[in-house]
Amino acid sequence: AVVSTQSTGGTTIHTDQWAAYNQLSTKGFTHLTVNRTLYFVDPLTNCHRNTQEGMWHHLKRRLDSHQSLEHVFIEFMLRRRFEANCGVAQIENALHAFVAVLRY
């Protein structure tokens, strides 16, 4: 349900072979899978989940008992987006402005 509401049709989604993901291709998504018991990267499609697992690892490190997953995720994604294009000062300024808006 989350993928369906947060992604647009035609998006390519990489997953493992958990049965709950089987409906993705019938909902307008390009769905690639990797059998993690055999490969880290599928040799035919180059499908892998390393990017998602690495991002989840870094996201979990930022969680503490005082923050909601949603707020931590928003901050994490803002940092990832701006770090590629801006310096640290610009990231901090944007985050402080964003937090100020949330508190208002």
Sequence and secondary structure as in RCSB ss.txt:
>XXXX:A:sequence
AVVSTQSTGGTTIHTDQWAAYNQLSTKGFTHLTVNRTLYFVDPLTNCHRNTQEGMWHHLKRRLDSHQSLEHVFIE
FMLRRRFEANCGVAQIENALHAFVAVLRY
>XXXX:A:secstr
 HHHHHS TT EEEE   GGGTTGGGGT EEEE  TTT SB TTT  B HHHHHHHHHHHHH  TTS HHHHHHH
HHHHHHHHTTS HHHHHHHHHHHHHHHH 
